[in-house]
């Protein structure tokens, strides 16, 4: 059922070592969990980074900056608490795959 009402949004930037962007996106898609912050993942879009769209229409987007060694993590959800939980989960997921895609590894 579509959610009508207020959505909350936030972004976190993580400074990172240089990495292969395509490899990061592939790893984030391939290692996607079944749920984030207690909500099932309904769809994954890898058009501009990796966007996990959840069953309740909230979402998490992890994308590399195009100009600097920064990973941007965005979330939109029905509450500030859920946004923070999604940002925490996204940051942990990104850190989990960054070691494998770092340049020179």
C-alpha positions in Angstrom: 0.0 0.0 0.0 1.5 3.4 -0.9 2.6 5.5 2.0 1.1 9.0 2.2 2.7 11.4 4.6 6.0 12.9 5.6 9.2 11.4 4.5 12.6 12.0 6.2 15.9 12.3 4.4 19.6 12.5 5.2 23.0 12.0 3.7 26.4 10.9 5.0 29.7 11.3 3.2 32.5 8.8 3.9 36.0 9.7 2.8 37.6 6.6 1.3 40.8 5.3 -0.3 40.7 5.3 -4.2 38.6 2.3 -5.5 37.3 0.9 -8.7 33.7 2.3 -9.0 32.3 -0.4 -11.2 33.6 -3.1 -8.9 32.1 -1.4 -5.9 28.7 -1.2 -7.5 28.9 -4.9 -8.6 29.9 -6.0 -5.1 27.1 -4.0 -3.4 24.5 -5.6 -5.7 25.9 -9.1 -5.4 26.2 -8.9 -1.6 22.8 -7.3 -1.0 21.1 -8.5 2.1 17.4 -9.5 2.1 16.4 -6.6 4.2 17.7 -3.3 5.6 16.7 -1.8 8.9 14.1 -4.5 9.3 12.4 -3.8 6.0 12.5 -6.2 3.0 14.3 -5.1 -0.1 11.8 -4.9 -3.0 14.1 -3.8 -5.8 17.7 -2.8 -6.5 18.6 -0.2 -9.1 22.3 0.2 -10.1 21.9 3.1 -12.5 23.6 5.7 -10.4 25.4 3.9 -7.6 23.2 1.3 -5.9 19.7 2.1 -4.7 17.9 -0.3 -2.5 14.2 0.3 -2.6 12.4 -1.2 0.3 8.9 -2.7 0.6 7.6 0.3 2.5 8.9 2.7 -0.2 11.8 3.9 1.8 15.2 3.7 0.2 19.0 3.7 0.6 21.4 4.9 -2.1 25.2 4.3 -2.0 27.1 6.1 -4.7 30.7 7.2 -5.3 31.4 10.9 -5.8 32.3 11.7 -9.4 35.0 14.2 -8.3 36.6 13.1 -5.1 37.4 10.0 -3.0 34.1 10.1 -1.2 31.3 7.6 -0.9 27.9 9.2 -0.5 25.2 7.4 1.4 21.6 8.7 1.2 18.4 7.5 2.8 14.7 8.4 2.8 12.2 6.8 5.1 9.1 7.4 7.2 11.0 8.4 10.4 14.3 9.9 11.4 15.1 6.8 13.3 14.6 4.6 10.2 16.8 7.0 8.1 19.6 6.7 10.7 19.3 2.9 10.7 19.5 2.9 6.9 22.5 5.2 6.9 24.2 3.0 9.5 23.5 -0.2 7.5 24.6 1.5 4.2 27.9 2.7 5.8 28.6 -0.8 7.2 27.8 -2.5 3.8 30.0 -0.1 2.0 32.9 -0.6 4.4 32.5 -4.3 4.1 33.1 -4.3 0.3 35.6 -1.4 0.0 38.6 -3.5 1.0 37.9 -5.8 -2.0 37.7 -3.0 -4.5 40.5 -0.7 -3.4 42.9 0.3 -6.1 46.0 -1.9 -6.0 44.4 -4.7 -3.9 
